[in-house]
Amino acid sequence: MKALNFLVIGKNQEIIDTLKRIIENNEGWKAEIESDENKSYDHINKHPVDIVLLSSGLEEQFEKDIKVFCEQLDKDVKVIDHYGGGSGLLKNEVYSLFPHLKA
């Protein structure tokens, strides 16, 4: 299975900790968490990131800005708006971006 690196960004520490745990329950998936939006840009620039997972509590303008930022990178970083649901929903969101992982 392809290794995936996630950056989970959100304001509710309990939720982003839970998302990290759910993500890392999948073989080859690793997650870092960030609650400071400004530090997110630096993290994406300095670390390998395949998926930026936007969780709850973020300002709408930040969400728009981080999506534009990721689109303009030389590397292919995907962004998922994730505001809840079970681990199955998260997997489906990931598989929709990386369909070859489902096999």
Backbone bond lengths (Angstrom), bond angles and torsions (degrees), N, CA, C in turn:
res aa  C-N    CA-C-N  psi(-1)  N-CA   C-N-CA  omega(-1)  CA-C   N-CA-C  phi
1 M - - - 1.455 - - 1.529 109.18 -
2 K 1.304 116.06 140.54 1.467 121.89 178.87 1.519 109.78 -66.38
3 A 1.305 115.76 134.71 1.454 120.61 174.52 1.526 108.14 -73.80
4 L 1.309 116.23 137.60 1.463 121.96 176.90 1.516 109.12 -125.08
5 N 1.319 115.12 136.04 1.461 121.88 176.04 1.518 109.16 -108.69
6 F 1.320 115.59 122.64 1.454 122.96 -179.05 1.522 109.96 -106.88
7 L 1.326 115.71 146.86 1.453 122.23 163.53 1.513 105.95 -118.50
8 V 1.326 116.77 114.67 1.460 122.56 -179.93 1.523 107.44 -97.72
9 I 1.330 115.62 122.44 1.467 120.69 -178.55 1.521 108.40 -117.93
10 G 1.316 116.77 128.82 1.457 121.08 178.61 1.510 110.71 -171.88
11 K 1.302 115.54 171.56 1.469 121.31 -177.05 1.522 113.64 -103.00
12 N 1.324 118.16 -19.18 1.458 120.62 -179.10 1.527 108.29 -95.25
13 Q 1.333 115.96 107.69 1.466 121.10 -173.68 1.521 111.79 -59.29
14 E 1.299 117.58 -40.45 1.468 120.73 -179.44 1.533 110.83 -62.36
15 I 1.321 116.77 -41.42 1.467 120.55 179.90 1.515 111.13 -67.99
16 I 1.329 118.20 -45.68 1.466 118.14 -177.81 1.527 111.25 -70.33
17 D 1.331 118.32 -30.11 1.467 120.56 173.51 1.531 110.53 -64.41
18 T 1.337 116.03 -41.12 1.464 121.02 178.17 1.524 110.64 -65.07
19 L 1.329 117.17 -43.19 1.461 120.27 177.96 1.523 111.21 -60.75
20 K 1.309 116.61 -41.04 1.472 120.49 177.58 1.524 110.14 -59.33
21 R 1.311 116.66 -45.67 1.468 121.29 -179.86 1.531 110.87 -63.02
22 I 1.337 117.54 -43.54 1.472 121.82 179.46 1.522 110.30 -63.41
23 I 1.310 116.69 -45.56 1.468 121.22 -179.81 1.516 109.98 -60.45
24 E 1.312 116.78 -47.16 1.458 120.46 -174.39 1.525 113.46 -76.60
25 N 1.331 117.59 -3.41 1.459 121.51 171.41 1.523 111.08 -76.22
26 N 1.331 117.47 -7.46 1.458 122.61 178.36 1.517 109.07 -100.33
27 E 1.309 115.65 131.61 1.459 120.95 -178.46 1.526 110.83 -58.05
28 G 1.326 115.85 126.86 1.456 121.19 176.52 1.522 114.83 85.51
29 W 1.329 117.76 -3.00 1.470 120.44 179.61 1.522 108.46 -98.74
30 K 1.331 116.38 131.52 1.468 122.07 179.53 1.522 108.25 -127.94
31 A 1.312 116.67 141.74 1.467 120.99 -178.15 1.522 111.19 -129.58
32 E 1.307 114.39 138.20 1.463 122.58 167.36 1.522 105.58 -113.36
33 I 1.323 116.24 150.58 1.458 119.63 -179.20 1.522 109.90 -120.00
34 E 1.332 114.24 150.60 1.466 120.23 -179.67 1.523 108.46 -147.36
35 S 1.321 116.22 130.88 1.462 120.28 176.48 1.529 112.03 -108.18
36 D 1.318 116.82 -7.84 1.466 122.01 177.86 1.527 108.22 -101.29
37 E 1.321 116.27 108.82 1.461 120.52 -176.32 1.523 112.22 -55.16
38 N 1.318 117.53 -41.68 1.464 121.18 -176.68 1.524 112.17 -62.59
39 K 1.325 118.08 -34.50 1.458 121.91 179.46 1.528 111.45 -73.56
40 S 1.321 116.95 -18.68 1.465 121.27 -178.17 1.518 111.74 -61.96
41 Y 1.312 117.44 -41.73 1.462 121.41 -178.80 1.531 110.32 -61.04
42 D 1.320 116.05 -45.24 1.459 121.39 -179.76 1.528 110.50 -63.38
43 H 1.316 116.40 -41.74 1.462 120.69 179.64 1.528 110.47 -61.07
44 I 1.307 117.33 -45.00 1.467 121.55 -179.47 1.521 110.73 -63.26
45 N 1.312 116.97 -38.06 1.464 120.63 179.22 1.527 113.06 -69.93
46 K 1.324 117.27 -32.36 1.464 120.83 -171.57 1.528 114.77 -100.32
47 H 1.324 118.03 -13.40 1.459 121.24 -174.77 1.530 110.29 -129.48
48 P 1.323 116.85 153.77 1.465 118.67 175.27 1.532 110.14 -69.20
49 V 1.303 116.45 124.66 1.464 122.11 179.22 1.531 107.73 -135.09
50 D 1.331 115.29 125.10 1.461 120.63 175.53 1.521 110.73 -96.77
51 I 1.343 115.65 -37.13 1.464 120.97 -175.43 1.523 109.68 -134.65
52 V 1.328 115.46 129.11 1.458 121.95 169.07 1.524 105.68 -100.24
53 L 1.317 115.90 118.66 1.463 121.80 -178.48 1.525 108.33 -104.34
54 L 1.329 115.90 113.62 1.466 121.09 -179.18 1.524 108.75 -90.34
55 S 1.323 115.72 121.45 1.450 121.95 -179.44 1.531 109.35 -105.25
56 S 1.309 116.25 -164.79 1.465 121.32 -172.93 1.524 113.42 -77.10
57 G 1.331 114.94 157.30 1.461 122.11 172.60 1.511 115.91 90.74
58 L 1.318 117.68 1.50 1.460 120.63 -178.33 1.522 111.09 -86.91
59 E 1.314 115.73 148.15 1.461 120.91 176.65 1.532 109.26 -70.14
60 E 1.317 116.12 142.75 1.462 121.71 -179.03 1.532 111.66 -58.13
61 Q 1.331 117.11 -39.87 1.464 119.82 -179.24 1.529 111.13 -65.26
62 F 1.330 117.20 -39.76 1.455 119.81 176.89 1.527 110.37 -60.75
63 E 1.330 117.13 -44.34 1.461 120.73 -179.71 1.527 110.71 -58.59
64 K 1.314 116.90 -43.08 1.468 120.75 177.54 1.521 110.50 -64.47
65 D 1.319 116.48 -45.20 1.469 121.49 -177.10 1.527 112.35 -64.83
66 I 1.331 117.63 -42.12 1.465 120.05 -177.71 1.528 110.28 -68.97
67 K 1.321 116.97 -32.98 1.469 119.98 176.85 1.528 110.35 -65.51
68 V 1.308 117.46 -44.45 1.466 121.41 177.96 1.523 109.71 -63.49
69 F 1.317 116.77 -43.89 1.459 121.97 178.68 1.526 110.75 -56.64
70 C 1.333 117.36 -47.75 1.463 121.67 -178.68 1.522 111.60 -65.95
71 E 1.323 117.40 -37.54 1.467 121.11 178.66 1.520 111.60 -64.70
72 Q 1.323 117.75 -30.03 1.457 121.85 -175.43 1.534 113.36 -87.84
73 L 1.304 117.57 -4.08 1.462 120.85 179.52 1.520 110.42 -74.54
74 D 1.303 115.77 154.59 1.456 120.88 175.37 1.525 111.16 -70.81
75 K 1.324 116.82 -26.76 1.463 120.10 178.62 1.528 109.45 -90.39
76 D 1.318 115.62 159.19 1.465 121.60 -174.74 1.527 110.48 -92.52
77 V 1.327 116.44 88.23 1.455 122.11 179.77 1.524 108.55 -100.81
78 K 1.328 116.20 124.74 1.466 122.63 178.20 1.524 109.00 -93.11
79 V 1.341 115.93 149.95 1.458 121.18 178.06 1.526 108.35 -121.90
80 I 1.327 115.66 131.74 1.460 122.30 177.10 1.517 108.46 -119.49
81 D 1.338 116.17 127.16 1.463 121.62 169.79 1.523 106.20 -84.83
82 H 1.310 117.31 111.65 1.465 120.51 -177.47 1.524 108.67 -125.39
83 Y 1.322 115.65 112.39 1.462 119.28 -175.85 1.516 112.67 -118.91
84 G 1.321 116.51 20.79 1.456 119.25 176.52 1.510 111.34 136.72
85 G 1.307 113.62 -179.61 1.452 120.52 -175.63 1.518 108.60 106.09
86 G 1.286 115.98 168.86 1.453 120.87 -176.69 1.512 113.10 -79.34
87 S 1.325 114.63 179.87 1.460 119.90 -178.92 1.524 111.31 -65.06
88 G 1.327 117.69 -27.88 1.467 121.01 176.94 1.512 111.75 -63.69
89 L 1.326 117.14 -39.26 1.463 121.04 177.93 1.522 110.02 -64.31
90 L 1.308 117.26 -43.41 1.461 120.84 179.10 1.524 110.74 -61.06
91 K 1.334 116.84 -45.00 1.466 119.70 178.36 1.527 110.98 -60.37
92 N 1.326 117.03 -42.19 1.466 120.16 178.93 1.522 111.51 -63.57
93 E 1.329 116.94 -37.35 1.466 119.93 176.78 1.527 110.48 -63.48
94 V 1.317 116.86 -41.44 1.462 121.24 179.18 1.523 109.84 -67.98
95 Y 1.323 117.16 -46.56 1.466 120.74 -178.72 1.525 112.21 -63.77
96 S 1.319 117.59 -28.15 1.472 119.25 177.24 1.532 110.66 -67.99
97 L 1.331 117.08 -28.62 1.475 121.00 177.10 1.519 112.33 -86.82
98 F 1.325 116.61 -28.91 1.467 122.64 -178.23 1.537 108.12 -129.94
99 P 1.327 118.45 70.58 1.475 120.62 -174.49 1.530 113.66 -59.75
100 H 1.307 118.16 -27.35 1.462 121.44 -179.49 1.539 112.70 -66.02
101 L 1.342 117.49 -16.25 1.459 121.12 179.56 1.521 111.67 -74.39
102 K 1.318 117.20 -23.51 1.459 121.90 -176.82 1.524 112.19 -67.24
103 A 1.295 116.53 -28.98 1.473 120.57 -174.72 1.501 112.82 -66.27
